[in-house]
Amino acid sequence: MRRDRQRHDWSSSLLEDRRASGGLRPLTPSKAARIYTRSMMIVALMGLFHSIYYVLSLEFGVLSDAWVIAREWPRLLIRSLAGAALAVSVALRLKVSIDRKQLARFWRGFSSAATLLLLVTIIAVLLGEALCHPLLRLFNSGKDDAVIEMAAPSARILLVQTVFLFPAAMAAGTLTGTRLFHRVMIPVSSIFVVAQVCFVVLTKNTPVQLTGVSLVLLFCAALLSMILLFLAKRVLHWRIMIDTRDPMYRQFMRLAVPVMVAAALFQLNVLFDIAFVGKSIGAVTVLDQSISVGRFLLMAFVFPVAGVMMPVLTQLFDEKRYSRARTLLTRAMRRSLYIITPYSIILAVMPEDTAVVLFQWNGALSEAALSVEAALMRLYALPLLLATILIVYCHAFLARRMTRMLLLAGVIAAVAHPLLSQLFIQRLEFGIRGIPIALSGTLFLLVIVMVVLYRIYLREARFRKLLPFVIRLAISALAACVVLIAINTLPIWSEHKAWQILIYLGKCLVTLLTYYVTGIVLRFRETLDTQSVWRERLKLGPVRGGDLPFPGQKHPMTQSIQSRRRPFWRRSRRR
């Protein structure tokens, strides 16, 4: 009886998703996870490639600093009014309306909210165009006038991207809420590739003209908006109207506004970092390149794990299946930390080799700039681990639709990070190295706040015991760190770029193998999962003991078909 009821609920939910998606077939969770993971990897690779190439094409110094400033300032509006925060809010509210069969009410409230936010976006862009030059001078008062003069025209052009990316975010949120993930991620990753190709071609011919590059990126944003609107024409029902008394409008704004403000506050910290760098030419570029490695690792490995977890976790929270939610959250946290830890060790032990292999092409950087980048990369190793924990907690609060917690995190970061930066940069005279130290302190404070709030407001879905995992992770990381330090002391290096890359990859491979083998010896669950995936791809047998329960869990969340015992009355009789 109960099984028939669950089957009926699942089939009715699938039917509602099919109706909401305009008759299109929604993706299964496994296919959506594969597409999302691969697309995020492509986006992360394009971001890392851009961080490497713009210094080669624009030359290290005034042009590269101007491009970083011109690129980061428009992101304050893009991430708050037309970024992933808006798309996630639309997807969460739409999924709830589909489950509750309130689509007609949702589209009315959504239309009012979207129309009002579009007006706010247009007004913000117009104000940004008018105040762009004074704001750039105010926040970068100590920098060279040539940098500001080159950055201002490009920043004005890139600000217009917000108008095109706003409907793109609306369409992306609608497609995500109706489980049509492939119609979002494939165009987004493709546009990133096209934008980087255009950047390479334009800067190769006319490297001094930043405005031409900005116009092409603006065209790419407009193209992405048209593609997503075309793909969402059967699921996006947006009418131009404003009704602020509509209850669904108020629910949507209570969900979306805290996330959008939090995104703006986190981006504001990036602008503060650029302002705190100082007067020296090239310092902004050095800071941006040192951050880009950590940004690549988070986007390529941590965000896919947390993003795949969030829709499933939302459904488990709505169904009040807290035991499954605890297991899923614990698995996501363990997997994220397990993946990111060896790369954090590599950044901490081999920052000089990493800086040379990634960013030193044809003598683009001076020796002083390389040494500063290496020091910053080493200091960014700890924030990488803290950011991983914070991202998983933020996705857990998003899955529960508790967006005010993200707003609180943004406010704390906007207050604590500038104060700590002033303390370490000016008072303690650490210079540019004080920025990652201040970031470590800010992230540590945010992690403590998120842990306390999660234990208070989501106690029924708290994490399972993580102490055994942390002990095994520390042992595996220590073994990998010792091996990498030993290898790094060997006088193995070359002046040729190809040999440098091969030697660096060899050291990284030995470190990862040590980390992996230590995990197998310790019967590390995540290592056994990795081993089972590779054995499945190589057509080998299953791993014994790879389906272990978490501490405090009676049974594992999933069981392999080979490990299930058949009922007595279904067993085949042996003669």
N, C-alpha and C positions, 0 to 999 in steps of 0.2 A: 504493500500500500504506500509506504513512504517512498520507495524507489520509484513507483509510478508517478507520485506527486512531484518528485524532483525532476523526473524526465519531462513531465508536462510543463513545469516552470522553465526548464532549460529551453524547450522547444518554443514556448511562447516568447521568451526573451530573444531567441534567435529570430523569430518572426518580426518582433518589434524593431530589431536592428535592421532587418531587411527592408522594412517599410520606411524607416528613417533614412536609410541610405539610398532612397530613390529607386529601389529595385536592383541595385548593384549588390554583388556578393561581397559581404565583409570578409576580411582575412581572419584566418585562425590565429590564435596567440603565437604558435610556433613560427608561422610564416612572417607575422608582423615583427617578431623578435629578430629574426634573421635579417629582414630588410632594414629595420631600424639600426641594428648593430653595424651592418656594412655601410650604410649611408653615413652614420656618425664617424666611422673610420675614414671615409673619403673626405668628409668635411674637415676633420682634424688634420689629415695629411695636407690638404690644400692650405689650411691656416699655417702649418709649420713651413710649407714651401714658400708661402708669401713672406714669412718672417725672415727666411734665408735670402730670398731673391731680391727683395726691395733694396737691401743694402748694396748688392752687386750692381743693380741697374741705376739706382739714384745716387750712388757714392755715399760713403760714410761721412757724416757731418751735417751741414745745414739742410740739405735736401732730405736726407733720411729723417732728421728730427722734425722737419716741417710736415712730412707725410704722416708720421705717427700722431702728431698733434691734430692734424686735419682729419685723420681717421677716427680718433678716439672721441673727439668732441661731439659729432653727430650721434654717436652711439648712446649718449645720455638720453636723447629723445627716442631713438629707435628701440632701445631695450625697455623703455618704460611705456611707450605708447604703441609700438608696432612690432614687438619682439615675441620671444617665446613665452613670456609671462602672460600676454594677452591670449595667445593661442591655447595655452594650457587651461586658462580660466574658461574659455569657450568650450573646450572639450569636456572638462569636468562638469560644467552646468548642463551641457547637452546630454551627457551620458545619464545623469540623474533624471532628467526630464523623459528620456526614453524609457528608463526603468519604471518610472511612475506614470507613464502614458499621459504626459502633459506637454506634448510637442506644440500644440496650437498656442498654449499659453507661453511657452518658451520663446517661440518666434516673435510674438508680440513684444515681450519684454526685451528680447535680444535686439530687435529693430530699434527700439527707443535708446538702448544703451549704445549700440553701434553708431547711430546717428549723432548722439551727443559726443561720443568719444572722437568721431571724425571731425566735428567742429573744433573740439579742443586741440586735436592734432594740427589742424590747419592754422589755428591761432598761434600755437606754440612754434610752428615752423616760421610763420611770419615774424614773430618776435625774435626768434633765433637768427633769422636773416638780418634783421635790423641791428641786433646787439652782438653779432658774432665777433666783429673786430674789437670792440671795447672789452668784451668778456675774455677774449684770448689775451689781450694785453694785461687785464687785471690778474688773471690766474698765472700768467707767465711773465711777470714783470721783470724778472732778472735775466731773461733770455735775450739773445741777440735780436735786433729789430728785423734782420733779414729773414730769420726763421718765422716770425709772426707774419710778415708781409707775404711770404710764400704759402703759409698755411691757411690764411684767411679765405682766399678765393676758393680753394678746394673744399674747405669746411662748409662754405655756403652752398656749394653744389651738392655735397653729400647730405646736407640737411634735407634736401628735397626728397631724398630716398624715403623719408618717413611717411610721406603722403602715399607713395606707391606700396610700401610694405605694410601699411595698416590694413587695406583690404586683403592683402596676401595672408596676414596673420589671422584674419577672420575666416578666410577660406580654409587655411590649414587647421584651425581649431575645429571647424565643422567637419572636415574630413576625418580628423583624428577621433572626434567624438562618435562618429558613425563607423569606426573601425576600418576605414579605407586608408590605411597607413601608407600603402605603396603610392597613392596619388599625391602624397605630401613629400615623402623622403626622397623619392627618385628625382622629381624635378628640382628640389632644393640642392641635393648633392650635384646634380648636373649643372645647375647655374653656378655653383661654386667653381667647378672645373672650367666652365666657359669664362668666368670672370678672371681667373688666374691666367688663362691663355691670352686673353685680351690685354691684361696687365703686362705680360712678358713681351708681347708684340709691340705695344705702344711705347713702353719704356726703352726698348731696344732701339727704336728709331729716333724718338725724341725724348730723351731722359729728363730734360729740364722742364718740360711742360706737364706739371701736375694737374692742371685743369682738364687737359684732354683725357687723362686717365680717370679723373673723377666723373667726367661726362659718360664715359663708357660704363663705369660701375653703376651710374644712375640708370643707364639704359638696361643693364642686366637686372636691376631691381624692378623696373617697369615690366620687363619681359617675364620675370618670375610672377609678378602680380597677375598678369594676363593669363599665364598658364594655369595658375592655381584657381583663379576665378572660373576659367573654362572647365577645369576638371571638377569643380564643386557646383556647377550650375544646376545639378539635379538634387543637391542636398542643402544648398544655401538659399534660404528664403528671407531675404533682407528687404524691408520696405523703409523708405525715408519717412520717419515719424518720431515724435518725442512725446512720451507720456510718462512723466516722472512719478505718477501715482500708481502705476502698475506694480503689483507685488512681485512679479517675476523680474521686473527691471531692478527693483531694490535688492532682491536676492543676488542677481548677477553682479551688481555693482559692489555689494558687500564682499563678494568672492574675489572680484577682479582687481579692485582698486588697491588693496593691501599688497598684492603680488607686484603690481606695476610700480608702486611707490618703492617697494623693497628693491626691485631691479634698478631703479634710478639711483637709489642710495649706494648700492654696491658699485655701480659705474662711477658715481661721484668719487669714491675712494681711488679709482684708477686715475682720475683727473688730478686728485690731490697728490698722488705719487709723482705724476709728471711735473707738477708745480714744485714739489720738494726736491727735485733732482739737482737744481742749481743752474749756474750760468754756463758751465763748460759745454762746448760744442760736442755733440755725439753722445752725451750722457743719457738722453732720452732713448736713443736707439739701443744703447747697451742694456738699459733696463727692460725695454720691450723684448729684445731677443732673449734675455735670460728668463723672462716670464713665459715666453712662447713654448719652451720645452715642457714645463709643468702644465700649461694650458692644453697642449697636445695630448699628454698622458691622461688628463682628466676627461677630455672629450672623447678620446678613443677607447678608454677602458672603464671609467667610473660611471659616466653619464649613461652609456648603454645598459649597464647592469641596473642602475636605479630607474632608468626610463622603462625598461621591460618590466620591472617589479611594480611600478605604480598603478597601471590599470587593473592588474590582478589584485593588488592590495586594496584598491578602491572597492572592487566587487566583494572581497572578503569582509571589509569593514561594513558595507551595506547589509550583508547577510548575517553579520554578527558572528562570524566564524573566527573567533579570536585565536584559537589554537593554531589554525592554519596560518593566520596572519603573523603570529609570533615566529613560526617556522620560516615563513617566506622572508620576513624582515631579517632574521638572524642569518639566513643563507645569503641574502644580498650584502649585508655588512661584511660577513666573512669573505665572500668572494671578492668584493671590491678591495678590501685590505690585502688579501692574498695576492691579487694581481698587481697592485701598485707598489707593494713593498720592495721587490727586487729592483725596480727602476729607481725608486728613491735611494736605494743603496748605491746604485751606479752613479747617480748624480752627486751623492755625498763623497764618494771615494775617487771618482774620475771626472771631476768637473773640467779640468784643463783639456783632457782628451776630447770630451764631449763638445766643448766650445770650438776646438780646432777642427774637428771632423764636420760639425754642422755648419759653422759660420765663417770659417776661414777659407775663402775661395779666391785664388789669384791675388792674395795679399790685400783683401778688402778691409781688414781690420788691422790696427796697429797692435804691437805687443802689449802696450798699456791697457788698451780696450779689451783685449783677450783675457788678461789677468783679472780685470774687474768683472768681466762676465763669468769667469770661472768661480770667483769668490761669491758672486750672487747666486749662481746655480747651486753651490754647496749649501748656502743658507736657505734656499728654497726647497731643500729636500724634506725638512720637517713640516713646513706648511702644506706640502703635498699630501702627507698622511692625515693631517688635521682637516684639510679641505675634503678629503674622501669621506671621513666620518660625518662632517657637516652636510655634505650633499645627500647622503642616505637619509639623515634625519629630516632634512627639508622635504625630500620626496615623500617621506612617511606622513608628515603633516599635510602636504598637498593632497595625498591620497585620502586623508580624512577631511579634506576641505577646511582645514584650520589655517587659513592664510594669514591671520593676524600674527601668528607666531613668526612667519617670515618677515612681516613688517617690523616686529620687535627686533629680530636679528639684524635687519637693515639699519634700524636706528642705532642700535648698539655699535655696529661696525662703523657707521658714519661719525659717531662721537669718539669711539676709542681709538680708531686707527690714526686719525690726524694727531691726536694728543700723543700717542706713543711714537709716532714718526717725529714729531717735534722734540720729544724727549731724547730719542736715540740719535737723531741727525744733528741737532743743534746743541743740546745740553751736554750730551755725552760725546759728541764730536765723532760719531761713527761714519759720517758722510753718507754716501749712497748705500752703504751696507746696512744702514739703520732701517731701510725700508723693509727688507724681508724679515728682519728681527721684529719690527713692529707688527708685521703681518702675522708672524707666529703668535705673538701675544694676543692679537685680536681674535684669531681663529681659535686659540685655546679658550679664551673667554666665551666665545660663541658656542663652542662644543659643550662647555660646562652648563651654559644656560639652556641649550637644547636638550641635554640629558635630563636636567632637573624638570623642565616643563613637560617632557615626554613622560616621565615617571609620574607626574601629577595628573595630567589630562588624559593619557592613554595607558593607564596602568594595566588594563586588561589585555593589552596587546604589546606588553613590554618584551624586550629581547630575552632570549634564552641565555643560559650561562655562557659567557664569553671568555672566562678566565682560562680554561684549558686551551682554547684556541689561541689566546694571546701568548701563552707560554710556548706552545709549539711554534707559533709564528716568530717569536723572539729567538728561539733556538735555530730555526731555519735561516733567519736573517743574519744571525751571528756567524753561522757557518759560511754563508755566502759572502759576508763582509770580510772574514778572515782570508778566504781564498782569493778574493779580488784584491785585497791589499798585498798579498804575497805575489800575485801575478803582476800587479802594477809596479812593484819594486824592480822587476826584471828590466834590463836596458834594451827593450824591444821597441823600436820606433823607426820611422823613415821620413824623409822629406817629400816623398812622392805621395800624391793624394790618394791614389788607388791603394797603395800599401797601408796608408794610415787608416783608411776605411776598413780594410780587411783585418788589420790588427785590432782595431776597436771592436769590430763585430765578433772577433774570436774571444776577446776578453769578456764581452757581454754574454756570449754563448756559454762559456765556462761558468760564469756566475749563475746564470739561469739553470744550468744543469746541476750545479751544486745545491741550489735552492730546491730544485725538484727532487733530487735523490734524497736529500735530508728529509723532505716531506714524506717520501715513500717509507723511509726507515721509521719515522715517527707515526706512521699510519695516519697522516694528515688527510682529513676528509676531502678537502679541495684538491689535493694532489691526486688522490684516488679518483676523483671525478675527472680530472684532466687526463689521467691515464686511461680511464674507461672510454673517454671520447676518442683518443688517438687509437686505441685498440679497435674501436668500432669502425673508424675510418679505414684502418688497415686490414679489416676483415678478420680480426683475431677474436679470441674468446673473451668473455666478460671478466671483470676484476673481482676477485674474492674479497669480501669485506668492504666493497665500495658503497654499500647502501646502509651505512651506519646511522642510527638515530642521533639527534642532538642531545646534549645533556639536559635532563628533565623531560625528555620526550619519550613516550612509551614505544611508539612505532615510527619508522621513517615516513616522510611525507609521500614519497613515491617508492614503489617496489618494482624491481625488474620482473619481467615475465618468467624468467628462469627460476626465480627464488620463491614464487608463489606455490603453495601446496594446493593441489586439487582436492575438492571435497571427496569424502569416502565413497559416496554413491556414484561419483563420476570417474573413479579410477578404473583404468583398464585392467581386466583380469588377466593374470599371466598363467599360462598353462605350462 
